[in-house]
Amino acid sequence: MVLFTTLLVAGLVPFQPPPPLAVPPENTPPAAKPPTARPNGSDIELVERLVEARRAHAAALKNLYDYYRKVGDSQRARWAEDELKQFHRLPHYAYRLDLDLPSPRLQPLYNITGANDLYRDALRYKDRGLGTDYIDNQKRAELLLQQLLTDYPQSNKISDAAFALGDIYESRAFHHYERSAAYYERCFQWDPRTPTDARLRAARLYDRELKNRRRAVELYRQVLDNETEPSRLQEARRRLADLTGP
């Protein structure tokens, strides 16, 4: 059975830009009513609390695993490892992209060894394996790439990491199309000269999956303004003609 010992037990978690909510001490009296999202109101506090709960859950399991390993209780260590693995296999949706995505104003300034290592390790897992192994490896790659963006936001690998995340979230391991399109956009926002087809990939998602015609047209036009690859230009022109008419 493929294990997540190296990555998942290491406690890597997806990027979350805002600071985590404080965890109240055990003796703090409960609030009179839990926070709720009101009709026509914001869900931001609820999503922040969910993000922090996910983080705390993963950290608790990692700490338990480490403890049992330290004291030599191999059976309970296996339990904690298996529970942590199953936790990371669950779908963790990005209910608010503004809490999931790094700022579009990041700049890829420096060649950083730690970021290079994370990117290289992510590519070792990305798209590898079949069946459950494929799903597990896509999630391993996701964790490493998100760790890169968290720890090294000025690395010259952030644009490449965003493109790889867009591809991962588009894949059958996730099918998170809105999230995928947003990371493709970060790719060319951070590096307008990216050699990848991030603009076209984002345009396709807005066009075919998200049914956002306006944004698809904008991005197809950006392809024409920025790309030189003939096949990309041909596809963008064809879809613009279909979407906007002659």
N, C-alpha and C positions, 0 to 999 in steps of 0.2 A: 504493500500500500504506500502510495506516495505521501510523504509526511511534509508538514509545514515547519519543521523544527527550526531550520535556519532563518526563515523569514518571519513567519507568523509568531513564533514564540519569542522572536527578537523584539516584538512589540511595535513593529512598523505600522503606522496608521495613515489613512489618507490625509491630504493637505486640508487644513482648515484655517483660513486667514484670521478670523477674529479670535481674541484671547478666550480660553475656555472659561465657562462659568465657574465660579467658586463652588466647591462641594461643601455643603454645610456640615459642621461637626455632628456627631451622632446624637448629642444631647440638645440640639436645636429643636425647639417645638415646631410642629408642622404649621404651615400657613393655614388660614381659615379655609381658603379655597385654592385649588391648584390653578395655575395660569391656563387660560383657554383662549383659543383663537375665536374672535368674534366675526360674525358675518360682515363682509366689507372691511375687515380689519387686517392687521398683519399677523402672519404666522411666524415671524422671525424668532420670538422668544421660544416658542414650542420647538422649532427646528434646532435652535442653539442647544436646548436641553437634550434633545435626541442625540445630537452630535456628541455632547459631553457624556451622555450615558453610554454610547457606543465605545467611546474612548476609555471610560472607567471600567466597563465590562472586560474589554480586551486586556487592560493593564492588570486587573484583578486576576484573571486567568493566567497571565504570564507570571505574576508574582507567586501564585500558587504552584505553578509548574516549577519555577526556580526553587521554591522551598522544598518541595518533595524530592527534587533531584539532589538537593544539598544534603538532606537527611537520609537519602538512600531508599525512599519509598517508591520503588519503580512502578508499582501498580497504579497508585494515585497520580504519579507523574504522567503516566499514559492517559489516565482519565482527563487530566487538565489539558494535555496536549490535544487529545481528540476533541474536547469541547471547544478549544480555541480554534482548531481547524474548522470545525463545523460553523463557528461564529463567522469566520472570514468567508466561508462559502455562501452564506446568506446574501441575498441582494441588499446592498446598502444604497438606497436611492439618494440622489442629490435633490432634495425637495426644494431647495433654493440655490440656484447657481451662484448668486452673489455671495453665499457663504462657502461655496465649494471651490471657486476659481480664484487663482492669484490675480493680482492687479494687472490690467493690460499695459500698465506703464513700466513694468519691469524691463530691465535692459541686460542683455547678455554680454557682460563686460569682461569677464575674467576666465582664464583657463584654470580650472580648479581640479586638482587630482581626485578629491573625494567625490565630486560630481561625476567626473569621468568614470570612476570605478562603479558608481551606482548605475550609470547609463549602460555601461558595458554588461554588468551583471543582469540588468533588466532584459537586454536583448538576448541573453543566453536562455531566458525562459519564454520570451514572447513568441507566440505562434508555434510552440513546440508541443509535441505529443498528440494523443488521440483520446477522445472520450473525456473521462474525468480528469485524466492527466493534462489534457489541453486546457480545461477550465481552471484547474489549479495553477497551471503555469501562467495563464493570462492574469490571474489574480496576484501571483507572485510579482510579475512584471509591473502590474499597476502599483503595488505597494512600494516597490523600489523607485519608480518614477515619481510618485507623489512625495516620497522621502527626499528625492533630489530637489524638487521644487520648494519643499519646506526648508531644507537645510542650506541650500545654495541658490538663493533667488537671483544672484548676479552671475551665475555660471554661464559660460557660452554654450552650455548644453540645454538651456531651458526651452528653447524653441524646438529642438529635436525631441525633447521629452514630451512637450505638448502635442506634437504631431503623433508620437507613438501612443500617447494616451487617447487621442482622438480615434486612432485605429483600433485600440483595445476596446473602447466603449462602443464602437460601432460593431464589433465582432459578435459572434453568436454567444460568447461567454457573458455578454451584458445586454446588447441591444438598447443601450441608453443613448438614443439618437440626439436628443437635445444637448446632453452633456458632451457627446462626441463632437458635434458641430461647434460648440463653444470652445473646446480645446483646439480644434483645427484653427479657429479664429485667433486664439492666443498665439499659435505658431507663427502666423504671418504678422500679427501685431508686434510681437517681440523681435522678429527678424523679417522686415519687409522684403528682403532679398532671398528668402528661403528657397532652396532648389526643389523643395517638395511640392506636391500638388494640393497643398492644404486648402487653398482658395476654392479649387474645383471640388474637392471632397466635401467641404462645407456647403457649397452651392448645391451639390447633389442631394445632401441630406435635407436642406430647407425645401428643395424642389420636390423630392419624391416621398420623403418620410414625414416631414413636419408640416408640409403643405403651406409653407410661408412664401407665397409667390414674390412678395415685395423684396424680402431679403435674398431670395434666390437670384432675382434679377440683378440686385446690387452686386452680388458676389460674382456672377457670370461676367458682369461688366468689369469688375476688378481683374478677373482673369485676362480679359482682352487688354487691359491697360498695363499689366505687369508681367505676363507670361510670354515666352518665346517658343515653347514646345508646340509644334504644329498640331498634334493630336488634341492637346488641351484647348487650343484656340478653336479648333474645328467643333469640338463638343460644345464649348461655350456659345459660339455663334449659332449653332443649331438650336440649342435650348432657348436662347434669347429670342430667336425667330418664332419658336413655338409659343413662348410665353407672352410676347409683346406684339406679335404680328409683323407683317412686312414693314 
